[in-house]
Amino acid sequence: MKAMIGLCIGLSILIYFVIRAERRAIRGHWIDCSKGELCPVIVRQLGPWVRGDQVFSGGNAAYSGWYSGSVVWLTRRDYGREHLVAQGFPATLVATIAGSAVATLRLVLDSTGRELSGIYQPVRVEFQLEPPRVTSRRAVAAQPRCWIRS
């Protein structure tokens, strides 16, 4: 009996968060206006869970995170050999770096639902060439970021 009551309460809380997130959905195409990028971030949403993709020449960025109220928290992971080499990583470390977190974002949806603005906090990846390995990862100064719904 207690398990059934706990299950009902848990499901009620889950349904509340799903409905709350769906009322101000952020799914769709977003353009990063702070960097002047023309590659849209395609955001998908299921309740409070958010995923997104951005395709570049030679690679892509994958976003995943959480949306609650008007705030979205995302982690960015970059993939693609050409894309990572263009960012300055040696080809010998691409397999190690691909798919690891390269930034976190905290964005707030404005009242019109057309703009997400907030901070982008990149992760600095330090490495050595001989032998090739990542020596450290650390967050660096946050930068302002703005996405506009396209």
N, CA, C and O atoms as a GROMACS GRO file, in nm:
protein
  600
    1MET      N    1   0.082  -0.119   0.000
    1MET     CA    2   0.000   0.000   0.000
    1MET      C    3   0.088   0.128   0.000
    1MET      O    4   0.064   0.221  -0.076
    2LYS      N    5   0.189   0.128   0.088
    2LYS     CA    6   0.278   0.244   0.093
    2LYS      C    7   0.353   0.262  -0.039
    2LYS      O    8   0.374   0.374  -0.085
    3ALA      N    9   0.392   0.150  -0.100
    3ALA     CA   10   0.462   0.157  -0.229
    3ALA      C   11   0.372   0.217  -0.336
    3ALA      O   12   0.418   0.295  -0.420
    4MET      N   13   0.244   0.181  -0.333
    4MET     CA   14   0.149   0.233  -0.432
    4MET      C   15   0.130   0.384  -0.412
    4MET      O   16   0.122   0.458  -0.511
    5ILE      N   17   0.122   0.429  -0.290
    5ILE     CA   18   0.107   0.573  -0.262
    5ILE      C   19   0.232   0.647  -0.306
    5ILE      O   20   0.223   0.754  -0.367
    6GLY      N   21   0.349   0.592  -0.277
    6GLY     CA   22   0.475   0.653  -0.320
    6GLY      C   23   0.485   0.661  -0.471
    6GLY      O   24   0.531   0.762  -0.525
    7LEU      N   25   0.443   0.555  -0.540
    7LEU     CA   26   0.444   0.554  -0.685
    7LEU      C   27   0.351   0.661  -0.742
    7LEU      O   28   0.387   0.730  -0.836
    8CYS      N   29   0.232   0.674  -0.685
    8CYS     CA   30   0.136   0.776  -0.730
    8CYS      C   31   0.191   0.917  -0.710
    8CYS      O   32   0.176   1.003  -0.796
    9ILE      N   33   0.254   0.940  -0.597
    9ILE     CA   34   0.311   1.071  -0.569
    9ILE      C   35   0.425   1.100  -0.666
    9ILE      O   36   0.435   1.210  -0.720
   10GLY      N   37   0.512   1.001  -0.689
   10GLY     CA   38   0.622   1.017  -0.782
   10GLY      C   39   0.574   1.046  -0.924
   10GLY      O   40   0.627   1.135  -0.990
   11LEU      N   41   0.475   0.973  -0.970
   11LEU     CA   42   0.419   0.997  -1.103
   11LEU      C   43   0.354   1.134  -1.112
   11LEU      O   44   0.365   1.202  -1.214
   12SER      N   45   0.286   1.176  -1.006
   12SER     CA   46   0.224   1.309  -1.006
   12SER      C   47   0.328   1.419  -1.019
   12SER      O   48   0.308   1.515  -1.094
   13ILE      N   49   0.438   1.405  -0.949
   13ILE     CA   50   0.546   1.505  -0.957
   13ILE      C   51   0.606   1.505  -1.097
   13ILE      O   52   0.630   1.612  -1.153
   14LEU      N   53   0.630   1.389  -1.155
   14LEU     CA   54   0.683   1.380  -1.291
   14LEU      C   55   0.588   1.444  -1.391
   14LEU      O   56   0.631   1.521  -1.477
   15ILE      N   57   0.461   1.414  -1.382
   15ILE     CA   58   0.362   1.473  -1.473
   15ILE      C   59   0.358   1.625  -1.457
   15ILE      O   60   0.346   1.697  -1.556
   16TYR      N   61   0.368   1.674  -1.334
   16TYR     CA   62   0.369   1.818  -1.311
   16TYR      C   63   0.484   1.885  -1.386
   16TYR      O   64   0.464   1.987  -1.452
   17PHE      N   65   0.606   1.828  -1.375
   17PHE     CA   66   0.722   1.889  -1.441
   17PHE      C   67   0.712   1.879  -1.593
   17PHE      O   68   0.754   1.972  -1.663
   18VAL      N   69   0.659   1.768  -1.645
   18VAL     CA   70   0.643   1.755  -1.789
   18VAL      C   71   0.544   1.858  -1.842
   18VAL      O   72   0.573   1.926  -1.941
   19ILE      N   73   0.430   1.872  -1.778
   19ILE     CA   74   0.329   1.970  -1.822
   19ILE      C   75   0.382   2.112  -1.808
   19ILE      O   76   0.361   2.195  -1.897
   20ARG      N   77   0.449   2.141  -1.699
   20ARG     CA   78   0.505   2.275  -1.677
   20ARG      C   79   0.605   2.312  -1.785
   20ARG      O   80   0.605   2.425  -1.834
   21ALA      N   81   0.692   2.218  -1.822
   21ALA     CA   82   0.792   2.245  -1.926
   21ALA      C   83   0.728   2.258  -2.063
   21ALA      O   84   0.776   2.337  -2.145
   22GLU      N   85   0.624   2.184  -2.090
   22GLU     CA   86   0.559   2.189  -2.221
   22GLU      C   87   0.483   2.320  -2.242
   22GLU      O   88   0.460   2.359  -2.357
   23ARG      N   89   0.444   2.387  -2.137
   23ARG     CA   90   0.368   2.512  -2.151
   23ARG      C   91   0.451   2.621  -2.218
   23ARG      O   92   0.396   2.704  -2.290
   24ARG      N   93   0.581   2.623  -2.194
   24ARG     CA   94   0.671   2.720  -2.257
   24ARG      C   95   0.783   2.644  -2.324
   24ARG      O   96   0.899   2.654  -2.286
   25ALA      N   97   0.746   2.567  -2.424
   25ALA     CA   98   0.842   2.478  -2.491
   25ALA      C   99   0.952   2.558  -2.561
   25ALA      O  100   0.928   2.667  -2.612
   26ILE      N  101   1.072   2.501  -2.562
   26ILE     CA  102   1.185   2.566  -2.629
   26ILE      C  103   1.229   2.488  -2.752
   26ILE      O  104   1.331   2.520  -2.812
   27ARG      N  105   1.151   2.385  -2.790
   27ARG     CA  106   1.190   2.308  -2.908
   27ARG      C  107   1.187   2.396  -3.032
   27ARG      O  108   1.111   2.492  -3.038
   28GLY      N  109   1.270   2.361  -3.130
   28GLY     CA  110   1.273   2.436  -3.254
   28GLY      C  111   1.416   2.468  -3.298
   28GLY      O  112   1.512   2.408  -3.248
   29HIS      N  113   1.427   2.562  -3.390
   29HIS     CA  114   1.557   2.604  -3.445
   29HIS      C  115   1.598   2.735  -3.379
   29HIS      O  116   1.519   2.830  -3.372
   30TRP      N  117   1.722   2.740  -3.331
   30TRP     CA  118   1.776   2.858  -3.264
   30TRP      C  119   1.906   2.898  -3.332
   30TRP      O  120   1.986   2.811  -3.369
   31ILE      N  121   1.928   3.028  -3.350
   31ILE     CA  122   2.051   3.082  -3.408
   31ILE      C  123   2.129   3.150  -3.296
   31ILE      O  124   2.073   3.230  -3.221
   32ASP      N  125   2.258   3.120  -3.286
   32ASP     CA  126   2.346   3.182  -3.186
   32ASP      C  127   2.384   3.321  -3.237
   32ASP      O  128   2.477   3.334  -3.316
   33CYS      N  129   2.312   3.424  -3.191
   33CYS     CA  130   2.335   3.560  -3.242
   33CYS      C  131   2.460   3.624  -3.183
   33CYS      O  132   2.510   3.722  -3.239
   34SER      N  133   2.511   3.572  -3.072
   34SER     CA  134   2.628   3.634  -3.011
   34SER      C  135   2.756   3.599  -3.086
   34SER      O  136   2.857   3.669  -3.070
   35LYS      N  137   2.756   3.495  -3.166
   35LYS     CA  138   2.874   3.458  -3.243
   35LYS      C  139   2.854   3.479  -3.393
   35LYS      O  140   2.948   3.463  -3.471
   36GLY      N  141   2.735   3.515  -3.434
   36GLY     CA  142   2.708   3.536  -3.575
   36GLY      C  143   2.707   3.407  -3.656
   36GLY      O  144   2.728   3.410  -3.777
   37GLU      N  145   2.683   3.294  -3.589
   37GLU     CA  146   2.682   3.165  -3.658
   37GLU      C  147   2.553   3.150  -3.738
   37GLU      O  148   2.446   3.191  -3.694
   38LEU      N  149   2.566   3.091  -3.853
   38LEU     CA  150   2.450   3.064  -3.936
   38LEU      C  151   2.403   2.920  -3.921
   38LEU      O  152   2.300   2.883  -3.978
   39CYS      N  153   2.476   2.838  -3.848
   39CYS     CA  154   2.438   2.699  -3.825
   39CYS      C  155   2.336   2.695  -3.711
   39CYS      O  156   2.372   2.726  -3.597
   40PRO      N  157   2.212   2.660  -3.739
   40PRO     CA  158   2.113   2.660  -3.631
   40PRO      C  159   2.133   2.544  -3.534
   40PRO      O  160   2.183   2.438  -3.571
   41VAL      N  161   2.095   2.566  -3.411
   41VAL     CA  162   2.090   2.461  -3.311
   41VAL      C  163   1.947   2.408  -3.316
   41VAL      O  164   1.852   2.483  -3.291
   42ILE      N  165   1.932   2.282  -3.346
   42ILE     CA  166   1.799   2.221  -3.353
   42ILE      C  167   1.772   2.157  -3.218
   42ILE      O  168   1.837   2.059  -3.180
   43VAL      N  169   1.675   2.212  -3.146
   43VAL     CA  170   1.646   2.170  -3.009
   43VAL      C  171   1.520   2.083  -3.007
   43VAL      O  172   1.417   2.118  -3.065
   44ARG      N  173   1.531   1.967  -2.940
   44ARG     CA  174   1.418   1.878  -2.917
   44ARG      C  175   1.394   1.873  -2.767
   44ARG      O  176   1.486   1.884  -2.687
   45GLN      N  177   1.268   1.857  -2.732
   45GLN     CA  178   1.233   1.861  -2.590
   45GLN      C  179   1.125   1.758  -2.560
   45GLN      O  180   1.030   1.743  -2.636
   46LEU      N  181   1.140   1.688  -2.450
   46LEU     CA  182   1.039   1.599  -2.397
   46LEU      C  183   1.024   1.634  -2.250
   46LEU      O  184   1.104   1.593  -2.167
   47GLY      N  185   0.921   1.710  -2.220
   47GLY     CA  186   0.904   1.757  -2.084
   47GLY      C  187   1.022   1.844  -2.045
   47GLY      O  188   1.056   1.937  -2.119
   48PRO      N  189   1.085   1.817  -1.931
   48PRO     CA  190   1.198   1.900  -1.889
   48PRO      C  191   1.331   1.860  -1.953
   48PRO      O  192   1.430   1.932  -1.936
   49TRP      N  193   1.336   1.747  -2.026
   49TRP     CA  194   1.462   1.701  -2.085
   49TRP      C  195   1.481   1.762  -2.222
   49TRP      O  196   1.390   1.764  -2.304
   50VAL      N  197   1.601   1.812  -2.246
   50VAL     CA  198   1.632   1.884  -2.370
   50VAL      C  199   1.753   1.822  -2.436
   50VAL      O  200   1.851   1.786  -2.370
   51ARG      N  201   1.746   1.809  -2.570
   51ARG     CA  202   1.860   1.765  -2.651
   51ARG      C  203   1.866   1.855  -2.772
   51ARG      O  204   1.764   1.906  -2.818
   52GLY      N  205   1.985   1.876  -2.824
   52GLY     CA  206   2.000   1.959  -2.942
   52GLY      C  207   2.120   1.919  -3.024
   52GLY      O  208   2.213   1.854  -2.975
   53ASP      N  209   2.117   1.958  -3.151
   53ASP     CA  210   2.227   1.929  -3.243
   53ASP      C  211   2.258   2.052  -3.325
   53ASP      O  212   2.168   2.128  -3.362
   54GLN      N  213   2.384   2.071  -3.354
   54GLN     CA  214   2.431   2.179  -3.440
   54GLN      C  215   2.536   2.119  -3.533
   54GLN      O  216   2.636   2.065  -3.487
   55VAL      N  217   2.512   2.128  -3.664
   55VAL     CA  218   2.601   2.066  -3.762
   55VAL      C  219   2.693   2.172  -3.820
   55VAL      O  220   2.648   2.277  -3.866
   56PHE      N  221   2.823   2.143  -3.818
   56PHE     CA  222   2.926   2.231  -3.874
   56PHE      C  223   2.990   2.161  -3.992
   56PHE      O  224   2.960   2.045  -4.022
   57SER      N  225   3.076   2.233  -4.058
   57SER     CA  226   3.158   2.171  -4.161
   57SER      C  227   3.259   2.081  -4.090
   57SER      O  228   3.342   2.129  -4.012
   58GLY      N  229   3.253   1.952  -4.115
   58GLY     CA  230   3.349   1.859  -4.057
   58GLY      C  231   3.315   1.809  -3.919
   58GLY      O  232   3.399   1.745  -3.855
   59GLY      N  233   3.197   1.835  -3.869
   59GLY     CA  234   3.161   1.786  -3.737
   59GLY      C  235   3.028   1.837  -3.689
   59GLY      O  236   2.949   1.893  -3.765
   60ASN      N  237   3.002   1.817  -3.561
   60ASN     CA  238   2.878   1.864  -3.502
   60ASN      C  239   2.895   1.884  -3.351
   60ASN      O  240   2.989   1.833  -3.290
   61ALA      N  241   2.801   1.957  -3.294
   61ALA     CA  242   2.794   1.975  -3.149
   61ALA      C  243   2.662   1.916  -3.102
   61ALA      O  244   2.558   1.937  -3.164
   62ALA      N  245   2.666   1.842  -2.993
   62ALA     CA  246   2.547   1.783  -2.934
   62ALA      C  247   2.524   1.849  -2.799
   62ALA      O  248   2.616   1.863  -2.719
   63TYR      N  249   2.401   1.890  -2.775
   63TYR     CA  250   2.363   1.954  -2.650
   63TYR      C  251   2.267   1.862  -2.575
   63TYR      O  252   2.183   1.796  -2.636
   64SER      N  253   2.280   1.858  -2.444
   64SER     CA  254   2.184   1.784  -2.363
   64SER      C  255   2.170   1.858  -2.231
   64SER      O  256   2.264   1.920  -2.182
   65GLY      N  257   2.051   1.849  -2.174
   65GLY     CA  258   2.031   1.918  -2.048
   65GLY      C  259   1.888   1.913  -1.997
   65GLY      O  260   1.813   1.820  -2.025
   66TRP      N  261   1.855   2.016  -1.922
   66TRP     CA  262   1.733   2.022  -1.842
   66TRP      C  263   1.670   2.160  -1.857
   66TRP      O  264   1.741   2.260  -1.864
   67TYR      N  265   1.538   2.165  -1.862
   67TYR     CA  266   1.464   2.291  -1.873
   67TYR      C  267   1.361   2.298  -1.762
   67TYR      O  268   1.282   2.205  -1.745
   68SER      N  269   1.361   2.407  -1.688
   68SER     CA  270   1.264   2.424  -1.580
   68SER      C  271   1.227   2.571  -1.568
   68SER      O  272   1.315   2.658  -1.562
   69GLY      N  273   1.098   2.598  -1.565
   69GLY     CA  274   1.052   2.737  -1.558
   69GLY      C  275   1.090   2.807  -1.686
   69GLY      O  276   1.034   2.778  -1.792
   70SER      N  277   1.182   2.899  -1.677
   70SER     CA  278   1.229   2.968  -1.797
   70SER      C  279   1.380   2.951  -1.815
   70SER      O  280   1.441   3.021  -1.896
   71VAL      N  281   1.441   2.860  -1.740
   71VAL     CA  282   1.586   2.841  -1.743
   71VAL      C  283   1.620   2.705  -1.804
   71VAL      O  284   1.560   2.603  -1.770
   72VAL      N  285   1.718   2.706  -1.895
   72VAL     CA  286   1.766   2.580  -1.954
   72VAL      C  287   1.915   2.567  -1.923
   72VAL      O  288   1.993   2.661  -1.942
   73TRP      N  289   1.954   2.450  -1.874
   73TRP     CA  290   2.093   2.417  -1.847
   73TRP      C  291   2.135   2.314  -1.950
   73TRP      O  292   2.071   2.210  -1.963
   74LEU      N  293   2.244   2.341  -2.022
   74LEU     CA  294   2.289   2.252  -2.127
   74LEU      C  295   2.438   2.221  -2.113
   74LEU      O  296   2.515   2.303  -2.063
   75THR      N  297   2.477   2.104  -2.159
   75THR     CA  298   2.616   2.066  -2.173
   75THR      C  299   2.641   2.044  -2.321
   75THR      O  300   2.562   1.978  -2.388
   76ARG      N  301   2.752   2.098  -2.372
   76ARG     CA  302   2.785   2.084  -2.513
   76ARG      C  303   2.900   1.985  -2.528
   76ARG      O  304   2.998   1.989  -2.454
   77ARG      N  305   2.886   1.897  -2.626
   77ARG     CA  306   2.990   1.799  -2.661
   77ARG      C  307   3.014   1.809  -2.810
   77ARG      O  308   2.920   1.807  -2.889
   78ASP      N  309   3.142   1.820  -2.849
   78ASP     CA  310   3.178   1.834  -2.991
   78ASP      C  311   3.227   1.702  -3.048
   78ASP      O  312   3.292   1.623  -2.979
   79TYR      N  313   3.195   1.681  -3.176
   79TYR     CA  314   3.234   1.560  -3.248
   79TYR      C  315   3.285   1.599  -3.385
   79TYR      O  316   3.256   1.708  -3.435
   80GLY      N  317   3.362   1.510  -3.446
   80GLY     CA  318   3.409   1.531  -3.583
   80GLY      C  319   3.556   1.567  -3.589
   80GLY      O  320   3.601   1.665  -3.530
   81ARG      N  321   3.630   1.486  -3.660
   81ARG     CA  322   3.775   1.503  -3.670
   81ARG      C  323   3.812   1.641  -3.726
   81ARG      O  324   3.892   1.712  -3.665
   82GLU      N  325   3.755   1.678  -3.841
   82GLU     CA  326   3.790   1.807  -3.903
   82GLU      C  327   3.755   1.924  -3.813
   82GLU      O  328   3.832   2.020  -3.801
   83HIS      N  329   3.640   1.917  -3.749
   83HIS     CA  330   3.594   2.025  -3.661
   83HIS      C  331   3.689   2.043  -3.542
   83HIS      O  332   3.726   2.156  -3.508
   84LEU      N  333   3.728   1.933  -3.480
   84LEU     CA  334   3.816   1.941  -3.363
   84LEU      C  335   3.958   1.985  -3.400
   84LEU      O  336   4.021   2.060  -3.326
   85VAL      N  337   4.009   1.938  -3.514
   85VAL     CA  338   4.141   1.981  -3.559
   85VAL      C  339   4.138   2.131  -3.590
   85VAL      O  340   4.234   2.202  -3.562
   86ALA      N  341   4.028   2.180  -3.649
   86ALA     CA  342   4.015   2.324  -3.678
   86ALA      C  343   4.012   2.407  -3.550
   86ALA      O  344   4.046   2.526  -3.553
   87GLN      N  345   3.970   2.347  -3.438
   87GLN     CA  346   3.970   2.417  -3.309
   87GLN      C  347   4.107   2.415  -3.242
   87GLN      O  348   4.125   2.476  -3.137
   88GLY      N  349   4.204   2.346  -3.303
   88GLY     CA  350   4.341   2.349  -3.250
   88GLY      C  351   4.386   2.222  -3.181
   88GLY      O  352   4.497   2.218  -3.126
   89PHE      N  353   4.304   2.118  -3.183
   89PHE     CA  354   4.345   1.992  -3.120
   89PHE      C  355   4.427   1.909  -3.218
   89PHE      O  356   4.396   1.908  -3.337
   90PRO      N  357   4.530   1.841  -3.170
   90PRO     CA  358   4.608   1.756  -3.260
   90PRO      C  359   4.526   1.633  -3.301
   90PRO      O  360   4.444   1.583  -3.224
   91ALA      N  361   4.549   1.586  -3.423
   91ALA     CA  362   4.474   1.472  -3.477
   91ALA      C  363   4.490   1.348  -3.390
   91ALA      O  364   4.399   1.265  -3.385
   92THR      N  365   4.603   1.335  -3.322
   92THR     CA  366   4.626   1.216  -3.239
   92THR      C  367   4.538   1.212  -3.114
   92THR      O  368   4.521   1.106  -3.054
   93LEU      N  369   4.481   1.327  -3.075
   93LEU     CA  370   4.396   1.332  -2.956
   93LEU      C  371   4.247   1.344  -2.988
   93LEU      O  372   4.165   1.348  -2.896
   94VAL      N  373   4.212   1.351  -3.114
   94VAL     CA  374   4.071   1.370  -3.150
   94VAL      C  375   3.982   1.262  -3.090
   94VAL      O  376   3.874   1.293  -3.039
   95ALA      N  377   4.025   1.137  -3.095
   95ALA     CA  378   3.944   1.028  -3.040
   95ALA      C  379   3.921   1.045  -2.890
   95ALA      O  380   3.816   1.007  -2.838
   96THR      N  381   4.018   1.101  -2.820
   96THR     CA  382   4.006   1.122  -2.675
   96THR      C  383   3.913   1.239  -2.643
   96THR      O  384   3.837   1.232  -2.547
   97ILE      N  385   3.919   1.343  -2.722
   97ILE     CA  386   3.844   1.465  -2.694
   97ILE      C  387   3.701   1.459  -2.747
   97ILE      O  388   3.610   1.516  -2.687
   98ALA      N  389   3.679   1.390  -2.858
   98ALA     CA  390   3.546   1.383  -2.919
   98ALA      C  391   3.446   1.326  -2.820
   98ALA      O  392   3.468   1.220  -2.760
   99GLY      N  393   3.336   1.396  -2.803
   99GLY     CA  394   3.230   1.351  -2.714
   99GLY      C  395   3.245   1.393  -2.569
   99GLY      O  396   3.155   1.367  -2.489
  100SER      N  397   3.355   1.456  -2.534
  100SER     CA  398   3.370   1.503  -2.396
  100SER      C  399   3.309   1.643  -2.384
  100SER      O  400   3.298   1.715  -2.484
  101ALA      N  401   3.270   1.680  -2.264
  101ALA     CA  402   3.206   1.810  -2.242
  101ALA      C  403   3.306   1.923  -2.270
  101ALA      O  404   3.414   1.927  -2.212
  102VAL      N  405   3.266   2.014  -2.360
  102VAL     CA  406   3.353   2.127  -2.393
  102VAL      C  407   3.296   2.259  -2.342
  102VAL      O  408   3.365   2.361  -2.347
  103ALA      N  409   3.172   2.258  -2.294
  103ALA     CA  410   3.112   2.381  -2.242
  103ALA      C  411   2.982   2.350  -2.170
  103ALA      O  412   2.919   2.247  -2.193
  104THR      N  413   2.943   2.442  -2.082
  104THR     CA  414   2.811   2.437  -2.022
  104THR      C  415   2.742   2.570  -2.050
  104THR      O  416   2.808   2.673  -2.062
  105LEU      N  417   2.612   2.567  -2.061
  105LEU     CA  418   2.534   2.687  -2.087
  105LEU      C  419   2.421   2.698  -1.985
  105LEU      O  420   2.364   2.597  -1.944
  106ARG      N  421   2.391   2.819  -1.946
  106ARG     CA  422   2.273   2.848  -1.864
  106ARG      C  423   2.202   2.963  -1.933
  106ARG      O  424   2.251   3.076  -1.933
  107LEU      N  425   2.088   2.933  -1.993
  107LEU     CA  426   2.015   3.032  -2.072
  107LEU      C  427   1.876   3.051  -2.014
  107LEU      O  428   1.815   2.958  -1.962
  108VAL      N  429   1.825   3.175  -2.025
  108VAL     CA  430   1.692   3.209  -1.974
  108VAL      C  431   1.604   3.250  -2.091
  108VAL      O  432   1.643   3.333  -2.173
  109LEU      N  433   1.485   3.192  -2.098
  109LEU     CA  434   1.389   3.224  -2.203
  109LEU      C  435   1.319   3.355  -2.168
  109LEU      O  436   1.270   3.371  -2.056
  110ASP      N  437   1.315   3.448  -2.264
  110ASP     CA  438   1.249   3.576  -2.238
  110ASP      C  439   1.096   3.558  -2.240
  110ASP      O  440   1.046   3.452  -2.276
  111SER      N  441   1.025   3.663  -2.203
  111SER     CA  442   0.879   3.656  -2.191
  111SER      C  443   0.808   3.634  -2.324
  111SER      O  444   0.695   3.584  -2.326
  112THR      N  445   0.872   3.669  -2.436
  112THR     CA  446   0.809   3.648  -2.566
  112THR      C  447   0.831   3.506  -2.619
  112THR      O  448   0.762   3.464  -2.712
  113GLY      N  449   0.926   3.433  -2.561
  113GLY     CA  450   0.956   3.299  -2.606
  113GLY      C  451   1.041   3.295  -2.731
  113GLY      O  452   1.054   3.190  -2.794
  114ARG      N  453   1.100   3.408  -2.770
  114ARG     CA  454   1.178   3.417  -2.893
  114ARG      C  455   1.329   3.426  -2.869
  114ARG      O  456   1.407   3.414  -2.964
  115GLU      N  457   1.372   3.447  -2.746
  115GLU     CA  458   1.515   3.464  -2.718
  115GLU      C  459   1.557   3.391  -2.592
  115GLU      O  460   1.489   3.395  -2.490
  116LEU      N  461   1.672   3.322  -2.603
  116LEU     CA  462   1.738   3.262  -2.488
  116LEU      C  463   1.868   3.339  -2.466
  116LEU      O  464   1.948   3.351  -2.558
  117SER      N  465   1.888   3.391  -2.347
  117SER     CA  466   2.012   3.464  -2.320
  117SER      C  467   2.068   3.419  -2.186
  117SER      O  468   1.994   3.381  -2.095
  118GLY      N  469   2.200   3.425  -2.175
  118GLY     CA  470   2.264   3.383  -2.052
  118GLY      C  471   2.413   3.371  -2.068
  118GLY      O  472   2.477   3.454  -2.131
  119ILE      N  473   2.468   3.264  -2.010
  119ILE     CA  474   2.614   3.247  -2.012
  119ILE      C  475   2.654   3.115  -2.077
  119ILE      O  476   2.582   3.015  -2.074
  120TYR      N  477   2.772   3.120  -2.136
  120TYR     CA  478   2.836   3.004  -2.199
  120TYR      C  479   2.970   2.990  -2.129
  120TYR      O  480   3.052   3.081  -2.135
  121GLN      N  481   2.993   2.878  -2.063
  121GLN     CA  482   3.118   2.858  -1.991
  121GLN      C  483   3.198   2.747  -2.057
  121GLN      O  484   3.170   2.629  -2.038
  122PRO      N  485   3.301   2.786  -2.136
  122PRO     CA  486   3.381   2.684  -2.203
  122PRO      C  487   3.475   2.611  -2.107
  122PRO      O  488   3.507   2.661  -1.999
  123VAL      N  489   3.516   2.495  -2.149
  123VAL     CA  490   3.614   2.415  -2.075
  123VAL      C  491   3.745   2.418  -2.154
  123VAL      O  492   3.748   2.384  -2.272
  124ARG      N  493   3.851   2.458  -2.087
  124ARG     CA  494   3.982   2.460  -2.152
  124ARG      C  495   4.045   2.321  -2.137
  124ARG      O  496   4.060   2.269  -2.026
  125VAL      N  497   4.081   2.264  -2.250
  125VAL     CA  498   4.143   2.132  -2.252
  125VAL      C  499   4.291   2.152  -2.282
  125VAL      O  500   4.327   2.198  -2.390
  126GLU      N  501   4.376   2.117  -2.185
  126GLU     CA  502   4.520   2.128  -2.205
  126GLU      C  503   4.575   1.990  -2.235
  126GLU      O  504   4.529   1.890  -2.180
  127PHE      N  505   4.676   1.985  -2.322
  127PHE     CA  506   4.729   1.857  -2.365
  127PHE      C  507   4.878   1.868  -2.392
  127PHE      O  508   4.933   1.978  -2.402
  128GLN      N  509   4.941   1.753  -2.404
  128GLN     CA  510   5.081   1.748  -2.446
  128GLN      C  511   5.088   1.661  -2.570
  128GLN      O  512   5.004   1.573  -2.590
  129LEU      N  513   5.188   1.686  -2.652
  129LEU     CA  514   5.199   1.614  -2.778
  129LEU      C  515   5.280   1.485  -2.768
  129LEU      O  516   5.252   1.389  -2.840
  130GLU      N  517   5.379   1.482  -2.680
  130GLU     CA  518   5.464   1.363  -2.666
  130GLU      C  519   5.469   1.319  -2.522
  130GLU      O  520   5.525   1.394  -2.441
  131PRO      N  521   5.419   1.208  -2.483
  131PRO     CA  522   5.324   1.127  -2.558
  131PRO      C  523   5.190   1.200  -2.563
  131PRO      O  524   5.158   1.276  -2.472
  132PRO      N  525   5.110   1.179  -2.668
  132PRO     CA  526   4.984   1.253  -2.680
  132PRO      C  527   4.885   1.214  -2.571
  132PRO      O  528   4.844   1.098  -2.560
  133ARG      N  529   4.848   1.314  -2.490
  133ARG     CA  530   4.748   1.290  -2.385
  133ARG      C  531   4.692   1.422  -2.335
  133ARG      O  532   4.757   1.527  -2.345
  134VAL      N  533   4.572   1.417  -2.281
  134VAL     CA  534   4.509   1.533  -2.219
  134VAL      C  535   4.566   1.546  -2.079
  134VAL      O  536   4.567   1.449  -2.002
  135THR      N  537   4.614   1.666  -2.045
  135THR     CA  538   4.675   1.685  -1.913
  135THR      C  539   4.579   1.748  -1.813
  135THR      O  540   4.589   1.721  -1.693
  136SER      N  541   4.484   1.831  -1.861
  136SER     CA  542   4.386   1.888  -1.768
  136SER      C  543   4.267   1.945  -1.843
  136SER      O  544   4.274   1.974  -1.963
  137ARG      N  545   4.159   1.960  -1.770
  137ARG     CA  546   4.037   2.024  -1.819
  137ARG      C  547   3.990   2.116  -1.708
  137ARG      O  548   3.979   2.075  -1.592
  138ARG      N  549   3.962   2.241  -1.744
  138ARG     CA  550   3.913   2.334  -1.642
  138ARG      C  551   3.823   2.439  -1.706
  138ARG      O  552   3.843   2.478  -1.821
  139ALA      N  553   3.725   2.484  -1.630
  139ALA     CA  554   3.634   2.587  -1.678
  139ALA      C  555   3.708   2.720  -1.684
  139ALA      O  556   3.789   2.750  -1.596
  140VAL      N  557   3.680   2.799  -1.785
  140VAL     CA  558   3.738   2.932  -1.798
  140VAL      C  559   3.626   3.034  -1.785
  140VAL      O  560   3.511   2.998  -1.764
  141ALA      N  561   3.660   3.161  -1.797
  141ALA     CA  562   3.564   3.269  -1.775
  141ALA      C  563   3.440   3.254  -1.864
  141ALA      O  564   3.449   3.224  -1.983
  142ALA      N  565   3.326   3.274  -1.802
  142ALA     CA  566   3.199   3.265  -1.873
  142ALA      C  567   3.185   3.380  -1.973
  142ALA      O  568   3.235   3.490  -1.950
  143GLN      N  569   3.116   3.353  -2.082
  143GLN     CA  570   3.092   3.453  -2.186
  143GLN      C  571   2.941   3.470  -2.203
  143GLN      O  572   2.865   3.374  -2.188
  144PRO      N  573   2.896   3.591  -2.236
  144PRO     CA  574   2.753   3.608  -2.261
  144PRO      C  575   2.713   3.534  -2.388
  144PRO      O  576   2.792   3.524  -2.483
  145ARG      N  577   2.592   3.483  -2.391
  145ARG     CA  578   2.544   3.409  -2.508
  145ARG      C  579   2.397   3.442  -2.530
  145ARG      O  580   2.321   3.461  -2.434
  146CYS      N  581   2.358   3.448  -2.656
  146CYS     CA  582   2.222   3.482  -2.693
  146CYS      C  583   2.179   3.395  -2.810
  146CYS      O  584   2.248   3.391  -2.912
  147TRP      N  585   2.068   3.326  -2.797
  147TRP     CA  586   2.010   3.247  -2.907
  147TRP      C  587   1.876   3.308  -2.943
  147TRP      O  588   1.798   3.344  -2.855
  148ILE      N  589   1.849   3.318  -3.072
  148ILE     CA  590   1.720   3.371  -3.119
  148ILE      C  591   1.649   3.260  -3.197
  148ILE      O  592   1.711   3.191  -3.278
  149ARG      N  593   1.521   3.246  -3.171
  149ARG     CA  594   1.442   3.144  -3.240
  149ARG      C  595   1.429   3.183  -3.387
  149ARG      O  596   1.393   3.296  -3.419
  150SER      N  597   1.459   3.087  -3.476
  150SER     CA  598   1.449   3.120  -3.619
  150SER      C  599   1.324   3.058  -3.679
  150SER      O  600   1.299   3.075  -3.798
   0.00000   0.00000   0.00000
